[in-house]
Amino acid sequence: MKSKENKKNDFYRKSLVTIIIITVFYIIYLLFSKSFNRILTQPALLETVTQSISSDMFIIRDEIVIKNNIGTTVASLVSDGEKVSSGTPVAGSFDSQQSAENYLKVKYLTEKLLIYEKINSQLKLASADIESLSKNTDTDVLGIIDSVYDNDFTSLSQNILSFDENNSRMNISLGMNVDCTQKINQIKTEINSYSGAKILKYAYADRSGYFVKNLDGYENLINIEDLDSLTEDQIENALSSDRKNYEGNDLGKIICGFNWYAACLINTDDLADFQKDSSVTLILGETDESKVKAKVYSRVKTDSGKILLLFKCNTMNSTLASLRKVNGRIVVNTFKGLKIPKQAIRFV
C-alpha cells in the first residue's frame, strides 16, 4: 500500500519537474526571440535628393525667323537642331513634291552609304573601345524608341544609322567578320533610282547658330536686347500670352549666339545665395537633357515684392531648343546618401 503511494508521489514529482523544465525552456525561448528577432537583409541604394524651388519660366533666345521667298514646294536641307554657319543653305525649293522627296531620299542614302563604307574599311579596334561602343548602342536604341514615340522621323533615321555604325564597329572589335559590300551596292542602286531631283532656289542662314524647323509662335516676344530692362509685367504677359499664328510660309528659325535665358518670378527671398554671376542648376523637364548648369544674369526685387530672376545658359540640344514656357525648378541644395527601406530600421 505504501509502495503504491510512493510510486504515485514519485510520478507527480517527475511530472512537476518536467512541467517546470518545459516552462523554463519556453520562457527562455520567448526572451531569446524577443531580443534576437530575425532580420531580413534589405538593399541600401545610393541616391541623390534635391531641394528645389518651382517656378514658371519663360525661355528667351536670340532668334531669326527664316522667311520663305523661294517657292511653294520646299524641303529642309539640314537636320533639326543642327549647327549652321552664316550663308549655309538650310532649305531648297523644288518643281514638285516628288522631286523634293527624291532629293531628301538621296541625301539620306548618301549619308547611309558613307557610314557603311566607313564600317567596311574599319580596322580592328582595341578591346578598350568595346565598353564605350556598347554604351553608344544602348543610347541609340533609346533614341530610336524616343523618336518613334515622338513621331520624329528625322531623328529616327539618324539614330538607326548611328546604331548600325556602333553595332558594326563593336562586332569588328570582337573579332567578327563584318562585310557591308552587299549593303553598299544595294544603297548605290537606290541612290541611282532617285537621282535627278534638282533644287531650284536656296534659302540661306543669315547668321550662325542652330537651325530649328518648328516655330512655336513666341519668337522675339521678349527681345534679347531688352534683358537689362526686363520687368515683372513683361514676364507675366509672356507666360500668359497666346502663341502667334504663322501663315505657313516660314521655313524655321536660327537660334543665334551661344547664350539663352530663363526668366521667372519668385515669391520668396529664400534664394539669397543666388546673386549675380553665381552658379545654379536648373531642371527644366523630366529628362537628363533638361537639367542644365546656368548662371544668375540678374536679380531684381520688383515693386510687388517678388524676385525677378534671369538665368543665363549656354548648353544647347534639341530638347532645350524646343522649350519656351516651362514649369522649372531651381536647385537650392543637393544631398547624397543611402536610401534605406523602412523595414530595415530597428528600434531597440
C-alpha positions as CSV (number, residue, x, y, z in Angstrom):
1,M,0.0,0.0,0.0
2,K,2.8,2.3,1.0
3,S,4.7,1.2,-2.1
4,K,1.9,2.3,-4.3
5,E,1.7,5.7,-2.6
6,N,5.5,6.2,-3.1
7,K,5.1,5.3,-6.8
8,K,2.3,7.8,-7.1
9,N,4.2,10.6,-5.4
10,D,7.2,9.8,-7.5
11,F,5.1,10.1,-10.7
12,Y,3.8,13.5,-9.6
13,R,7.3,14.8,-8.7
14,K,8.6,13.7,-12.1
15,S,5.7,15.3,-13.9
16,L,6.1,18.5,-12.0
17,V,9.8,18.6,-12.8
18,T,9.1,18.0,-16.4
19,I,6.5,20.8,-16.5
20,I,8.9,23.2,-14.8
21,I,11.7,22.3,-17.3
22,I,9.4,22.8,-20.2
23,T,8.1,26.1,-18.7
24,V,11.7,27.4,-18.2
25,F,12.7,26.5,-21.7
26,Y,9.6,28.2,-23.1
27,I,10.4,31.4,-21.1
28,I,14.0,31.3,-22.4
29,Y,12.7,30.9,-25.9
30,L,10.4,33.9,-25.5
31,L,13.2,36.0,-24.1
32,F,15.5,34.9,-26.9
33,S,13.1,35.6,-29.7
34,K,12.2,39.0,-28.2
35,S,15.8,40.1,-28.0
36,F,17.0,38.5,-31.3
37,N,14.3,39.0,-33.9
38,R,15.3,37.5,-37.3
39,I,16.3,40.4,-39.5
40,L,15.9,40.2,-43.3
41,T,18.7,41.8,-45.4
42,Q,17.5,44.9,-47.1
43,P,19.2,46.7,-50.0
44,A,20.5,50.2,-49.5
45,L,20.8,52.4,-52.6
46,L,23.0,55.5,-53.0
47,E,20.7,58.3,-54.1
48,T,20.8,62.0,-54.8
49,V,17.9,64.1,-53.5
50,T,17.5,67.7,-54.5
51,Q,15.8,70.6,-52.6
52,S,14.4,73.0,-55.1
53,I,12.0,75.9,-55.7
54,S,9.5,75.6,-58.5
55,S,8.5,78.4,-60.8
56,D,7.0,79.1,-64.2
57,M,9.8,80.1,-66.6
58,F,9.9,81.8,-70.0
59,I,12.8,80.9,-72.3
60,I,14.3,83.9,-74.1
61,R,16.6,83.4,-77.2
62,D,18.2,85.4,-79.9
63,E,16.1,84.0,-82.8
64,I,15.8,84.9,-86.5
65,V,12.7,83.5,-88.4
66,I,13.6,82.4,-91.9
67,K,11.0,83.7,-94.4
68,N,10.0,81.6,-97.4
69,N,10.7,83.6,-100.5
70,I,12.0,80.7,-102.7
71,G,8.8,78.8,-103.7
72,T,5.8,76.7,-102.7
73,T,7.4,73.2,-102.6
74,V,10.2,73.5,-100.0
75,A,12.3,71.0,-98.0
76,S,14.8,71.4,-95.2
77,L,18.4,70.6,-96.2
78,V,19.8,70.5,-92.6
79,S,18.7,68.5,-89.6
80,D,16.6,69.9,-86.8
81,G,18.9,71.3,-84.1
82,E,21.9,71.2,-86.4
83,K,24.6,73.9,-86.0
84,V,25.0,76.1,-89.2
85,S,27.3,78.9,-90.3
86,S,26.2,82.1,-91.8
87,G,25.4,81.6,-95.5
88,T,24.7,77.8,-95.1
89,P,21.8,76.6,-97.3
90,V,19.1,75.5,-94.9
91,A,16.2,74.9,-97.3
92,G,15.6,74.4,-101.0
93,S,12.6,74.7,-103.4
94,F,11.6,72.0,-106.0
95,D,9.4,71.8,-109.0
96,S,7.2,69.1,-107.4
97,Q,6.7,67.3,-104.1
98,Q,8.0,64.1,-105.7
99,S,11.3,65.9,-106.6
100,A,11.6,67.2,-103.0
101,E,11.1,63.7,-101.6
102,N,13.5,62.1,-104.0
103,Y,16.2,64.7,-103.1
104,L,15.8,64.0,-99.4
105,K,15.9,60.3,-100.0
106,V,19.2,60.7,-101.9
107,K,20.6,62.9,-99.2
108,Y,19.7,60.3,-96.5
109,L,21.0,57.4,-98.6
110,T,24.3,59.2,-99.3
111,E,24.8,59.6,-95.5
112,K,24.0,55.9,-95.1
113,L,26.4,55.0,-97.8
114,L,29.3,56.9,-96.2
115,I,28.7,55.1,-92.9
116,Y,28.7,51.7,-94.4
117,E,31.8,52.4,-96.4
118,K,33.4,53.6,-93.2
119,I,32.4,50.4,-91.4
120,N,33.7,48.2,-94.3
121,S,37.1,49.8,-94.1
122,Q,37.2,49.8,-90.3
123,L,40.3,48.2,-88.8
124,K,40.0,46.1,-85.7
125,L,39.6,48.3,-82.7
126,A,41.2,48.0,-79.3
127,S,39.2,46.0,-76.8
128,A,39.1,49.0,-74.6
129,D,36.7,50.6,-77.0
130,I,34.1,47.9,-76.6
131,E,32.5,49.2,-73.4
132,S,32.0,52.7,-74.8
133,L,30.6,51.3,-78.1
134,S,28.2,49.2,-76.1
135,K,27.0,52.3,-74.2
136,N,26.6,54.1,-77.6
137,T,24.4,51.3,-79.0
138,D,22.3,51.4,-75.9
139,T,21.9,55.2,-76.3
140,D,21.0,54.7,-80.0
141,V,18.3,52.1,-79.1
142,L,16.8,54.5,-76.5
143,G,16.9,57.3,-79.2
144,I,15.1,55.1,-81.7
145,I,12.3,54.4,-79.1
146,D,12.0,58.1,-78.2
147,S,11.9,59.1,-81.9
148,V,9.1,56.6,-82.6
149,Y,7.2,57.8,-79.6
150,D,7.6,61.5,-80.7
151,N,6.9,60.8,-84.4
152,D,10.3,62.4,-85.1
153,F,11.3,60.5,-88.3
154,T,14.3,62.6,-88.9
155,S,15.9,61.7,-85.6
156,L,14.7,58.1,-86.1
157,S,16.7,57.8,-89.3
158,Q,19.8,59.3,-87.7
159,N,19.5,57.0,-84.7
160,I,19.2,53.9,-86.9
161,L,22.3,54.9,-88.8
162,S,24.2,55.6,-85.6
163,F,23.1,52.2,-84.2
164,D,24.3,50.4,-87.4
165,E,27.7,52.1,-87.2
166,N,28.3,51.5,-83.5
167,N,27.0,47.9,-83.5
168,S,29.1,47.0,-86.5
169,R,32.2,48.6,-85.0
170,M,31.6,46.7,-81.8
171,N,31.3,43.4,-83.7
172,I,34.6,44.2,-85.6
173,S,36.3,44.9,-82.3
174,L,35.1,41.5,-81.0
175,G,36.8,39.8,-84.0
176,M,33.6,39.1,-86.0
177,N,33.7,39.4,-89.8
178,V,31.5,42.3,-90.9
179,D,31.1,42.6,-94.7
180,C,29.0,45.5,-95.9
181,T,29.7,45.1,-99.6
182,Q,26.2,43.8,-100.4
183,K,24.6,46.6,-98.4
184,I,26.8,49.2,-100.1
185,N,25.8,48.0,-103.6
186,Q,22.2,48.0,-102.6
187,I,22.4,51.6,-101.4
188,K,24.1,52.7,-104.6
189,T,21.4,51.2,-106.6
190,E,18.7,53.0,-104.6
191,I,20.6,56.3,-105.0
192,N,20.6,55.9,-108.8
193,S,16.9,55.2,-108.8
194,Y,16.1,58.5,-107.0
195,S,18.7,60.7,-108.7
196,G,17.6,63.6,-111.0
197,A,15.9,65.9,-108.5
198,K,17.3,69.4,-108.6
199,I,17.0,72.4,-106.3
200,L,15.6,75.5,-108.0
201,K,16.4,78.0,-105.2
202,Y,18.1,78.1,-101.8
203,A,17.2,79.7,-98.5
204,Y,20.3,80.6,-96.5
205,A,21.1,81.2,-92.8
206,D,21.5,84.9,-92.2
207,R,23.7,84.3,-89.1
208,S,25.5,81.4,-87.4
209,G,23.5,79.4,-84.9
210,Y,21.3,76.3,-84.5
211,F,18.6,75.6,-87.1
212,V,15.2,74.7,-85.7
213,K,12.5,73.7,-88.1
214,N,9.4,74.3,-86.0
215,L,8.2,77.7,-84.8
216,D,6.4,77.9,-81.5
217,G,4.8,81.3,-82.0
218,Y,6.7,83.0,-79.2
219,E,9.8,84.1,-81.2
220,N,11.0,87.5,-80.2
221,L,8.1,88.1,-77.8
222,I,10.8,89.3,-75.4
223,N,13.6,90.8,-77.4
224,I,17.1,89.7,-76.4
225,E,18.2,93.3,-76.3
226,D,15.7,94.1,-73.6
227,L,17.1,91.8,-70.9
228,D,18.7,94.5,-68.8
229,S,15.4,96.4,-68.6
230,L,13.1,93.4,-68.2
231,T,10.0,94.0,-66.0
232,E,7.6,91.9,-64.0
233,D,4.8,92.8,-66.4
234,Q,6.8,91.6,-69.4
235,I,7.4,88.2,-67.8
236,E,3.8,87.7,-66.6
237,N,2.4,88.8,-70.1
238,A,4.8,86.4,-71.8
239,L,3.8,83.5,-69.6
240,S,0.0,84.2,-70.1
241,S,0.2,85.1,-73.8
242,D,-1.2,83.1,-76.7
243,R,1.2,81.9,-79.5
244,K,1.4,83.8,-82.7
245,N,-0.1,82.0,-85.7
246,Y,2.2,82.0,-88.7
247,E,0.9,81.9,-92.2
248,G,2.8,78.7,-93.0
249,N,5.3,80.4,-95.3
250,D,8.1,80.4,-92.8
251,L,10.9,77.8,-93.1
252,G,12.1,77.7,-89.5
253,K,14.4,79.8,-87.4
254,I,18.1,80.2,-86.4
255,I,18.9,80.3,-82.7
256,C,21.8,82.7,-82.7
257,G,24.7,83.0,-80.3
258,F,25.7,80.6,-77.5
259,N,23.6,82.0,-74.7
260,W,19.9,81.7,-74.0
261,Y,18.0,82.9,-70.9
262,A,15.3,81.7,-68.5
263,A,13.2,84.3,-66.8
264,C,11.0,83.7,-63.7
265,L,9.3,85.4,-60.8
266,I,9.8,84.0,-57.2
267,N,7.5,84.8,-54.3
268,T,10.2,84.1,-51.7
269,D,13.6,85.6,-50.8
270,D,15.0,82.3,-49.9
271,L,17.4,82.4,-52.8
272,A,19.6,85.0,-51.1
273,D,22.8,83.0,-52.0
274,F,21.9,83.3,-55.7
275,Q,23.4,86.7,-56.6
276,K,24.6,87.9,-60.0
277,D,27.1,85.6,-61.7
278,S,26.6,82.8,-59.1
279,S,26.2,79.3,-60.5
280,V,23.0,77.4,-60.3
281,T,21.4,74.2,-61.6
282,L,18.0,74.4,-63.4
283,I,15.7,71.4,-64.0
284,L,13.5,72.2,-67.0
285,G,11.9,68.9,-67.6
286,E,11.9,65.2,-66.8
287,T,14.9,64.0,-68.8
288,D,18.6,64.3,-68.1
289,E,19.0,66.6,-71.1
290,S,16.7,69.1,-69.3
291,K,19.0,69.5,-66.3
292,V,21.4,72.4,-67.1
293,K,24.1,74.5,-65.4
294,A,23.4,78.2,-65.5
295,K,24.5,81.5,-64.0
296,V,22.4,84.2,-62.5
297,Y,22.4,87.0,-65.1
298,S,20.3,89.4,-63.0
299,R,18.3,89.5,-59.8
300,V,15.8,92.3,-59.2
301,K,13.2,92.9,-56.4
302,T,10.0,94.2,-58.0
303,D,7.6,96.8,-56.6
304,S,5.2,93.9,-55.7
305,G,7.9,92.3,-53.6
306,K,8.6,89.4,-55.9
307,I,12.1,88.4,-57.0
308,L,12.7,88.7,-60.8
309,L,15.5,86.2,-61.7
310,L,17.1,85.9,-65.0
311,F,19.4,82.9,-65.7
312,K,21.9,82.6,-68.5
313,C,22.8,79.2,-70.0
314,N,25.0,78.1,-73.0
315,T,24.0,74.4,-73.2
316,M,22.0,73.6,-76.3
317,N,20.4,70.4,-77.6
318,S,17.2,69.6,-79.5
319,T,15.2,69.2,-76.2
320,L,16.3,72.6,-74.9
321,A,15.8,74.3,-78.3
322,S,12.1,73.3,-78.1
323,L,11.4,74.8,-74.7
324,R,9.5,78.0,-74.2
325,K,7.1,78.0,-71.3
326,V,8.1,75.5,-68.7
327,N,7.5,74.8,-65.0
328,G,11.1,74.7,-64.0
329,R,12.9,74.0,-60.7
330,I,15.8,75.9,-59.2
331,V,18.1,73.6,-57.2
332,V,18.8,75.0,-53.8
333,N,20.6,72.1,-52.2
334,T,21.7,68.6,-53.2
335,F,22.0,65.7,-50.7
336,K,23.7,62.3,-51.4
337,G,23.2,59.3,-49.2
338,L,22.0,55.8,-48.7
339,K,18.3,55.2,-49.2
340,I,17.3,52.6,-46.5
341,P,13.9,50.8,-46.6
342,K,11.7,51.3,-43.6
343,Q,11.7,47.5,-43.0
344,A,15.4,47.7,-42.3
345,I,15.1,50.1,-39.4
346,R,15.0,48.5,-35.9
347,F,14.0,50.2,-32.7
348,V,15.5,48.6,-29.5
